[in-house]
């Protein structure tokens, strides 16, 4: 029996985005707050998982133009995460160390997304 594999599963940026979402969820589970800010916390979780989901959804589209569109959405979700993490750090809900690790990973994902977008655009 041949196992079905999705094209996005081979993308390093998708793998990195999955790891990033997992790290963000782990940080959220250990936030130093009384958790009365559920909307902000849920928004961070949603944005962090949206990165990999949009990479995957774009890969599943039929045109390169659509794929690029979803990669831009993924990048927007990444920027949203970083913005929320800055706010969380400012409120001291997230440690400097945790923030620094997530920020470094976010910067790497941003570079990877930009590289992938440029690569696809060259083939249009």
C-alpha positions as CSV (number, residue, x, y, z in Angstrom):
1,X,0.0,0.0,0.0
2,X,1.4,3.4,-1.0
3,X,1.2,6.0,1.7
4,X,-0.2,9.4,0.6
5,X,2.0,12.3,1.3
6,X,1.1,15.9,1.0
7,X,3.5,18.3,-0.9
8,X,3.7,20.7,2.0
9,X,5.1,18.1,4.3
10,X,8.4,18.3,2.5
11,X,8.7,22.1,2.9
12,X,11.2,23.2,5.5
13,X,9.3,26.4,6.1
14,X,6.1,24.3,6.9
15,X,8.1,22.1,9.3
16,X,9.6,25.2,11.0
17,X,6.2,26.8,11.2
18,X,4.8,23.7,12.9
19,X,7.6,23.8,15.4
20,X,7.0,27.5,16.0
21,X,3.3,27.0,16.6
22,X,4.1,24.2,19.1
23,X,6.6,26.5,20.9
24,X,4.1,29.4,21.0
25,X,1.4,27.1,22.5
26,X,3.8,25.8,25.1
27,X,4.6,29.4,26.1
28,X,0.9,30.3,26.2
29,X,0.3,27.3,28.6
30,X,2.9,28.8,30.9
31,X,2.0,32.5,30.7
32,X,2.6,34.5,33.8
33,X,-0.9,36.1,33.9
34,X,-4.2,35.3,35.5
35,X,-5.4,34.4,32.0
36,X,-8.2,36.9,32.1
37,X,-7.0,38.1,28.7
38,X,-8.4,35.1,26.8
39,X,-9.0,37.0,23.5
40,X,-5.3,38.0,23.2
41,X,-4.2,34.5,24.2
42,X,-6.5,32.9,21.7
43,X,-5.4,35.3,19.0
44,X,-1.8,34.4,19.5
45,X,-2.6,30.7,19.3
46,X,-4.7,31.2,16.2
47,X,-2.0,33.4,14.5
48,X,0.8,30.9,15.3
49,X,-1.1,28.0,13.9
50,X,-2.2,30.0,10.9
51,X,1.3,30.2,9.5
52,X,1.7,26.5,8.8
53,X,-1.9,26.2,7.8
54,X,-1.6,28.9,5.1
55,X,1.6,27.4,3.7
56,X,-0.2,24.1,3.4
57,X,-3.3,25.6,1.9
58,X,-1.3,27.5,-0.6
59,X,0.6,24.4,-1.6
60,X,-2.7,22.7,-2.3
61,X,-3.9,25.4,-4.7
62,X,-3.8,25.0,-8.4
63,X,-1.9,28.1,-9.4
64,X,1.4,29.6,-8.3
65,X,-0.3,33.0,-8.0
66,X,-2.7,31.5,-5.4
67,X,0.1,29.8,-3.6
68,X,2.0,33.1,-3.3
69,X,-1.2,34.7,-2.0
70,X,-1.4,32.2,0.9
71,X,2.3,32.6,1.6
72,X,1.7,36.3,2.1
73,X,-1.1,35.5,4.4
74,X,1.2,33.2,6.3
75,X,3.8,36.0,6.6
76,X,1.1,38.3,7.9
77,X,0.1,35.8,10.6
78,X,3.8,35.5,11.6
79,X,4.0,39.3,11.9
80,X,0.8,39.3,14.0
81,X,2.4,36.7,16.3
82,X,5.5,38.8,16.8
83,X,3.4,41.8,17.6
84,X,1.4,40.0,20.2
85,X,4.6,38.5,21.7
86,X,6.1,42.0,22.0
87,X,3.0,43.1,23.9
88,X,3.1,40.0,26.1
89,X,6.8,40.6,26.8
90,X,6.1,44.3,27.6
91,X,3.4,43.1,30.1
92,X,6.0,40.6,31.5
93,X,3.7,37.7,30.7
94,X,6.5,36.2,28.6
95,X,10.2,36.1,29.7
96,X,12.9,37.8,27.8
97,X,14.5,34.4,27.1
98,X,11.3,32.8,25.7
99,X,10.6,35.9,23.6
100,X,14.2,35.9,22.2
101,X,13.9,32.3,21.2
102,X,10.5,32.8,19.5
103,X,11.7,36.0,17.8
104,X,14.7,34.3,16.4
105,X,12.6,31.5,15.0
106,X,10.1,34.0,13.6
107,X,12.8,35.8,11.8
108,X,14.0,32.6,10.3
109,X,10.5,31.7,9.1
110,X,10.1,35.2,7.7
111,X,13.3,34.7,5.7
112,X,12.2,31.3,4.5
113,X,8.8,32.6,3.4
114,X,10.3,35.5,1.6
115,X,12.8,33.2,-0.2
116,X,10.0,30.8,-1.2
117,X,7.8,33.7,-2.5
118,X,10.8,35.0,-4.6
119,X,11.5,31.5,-5.9
120,X,8.0,30.9,-7.0
121,X,7.7,34.4,-8.6
122,X,10.8,33.6,-10.7
123,X,8.9,30.7,-12.3
124,X,5.8,32.8,-13.2
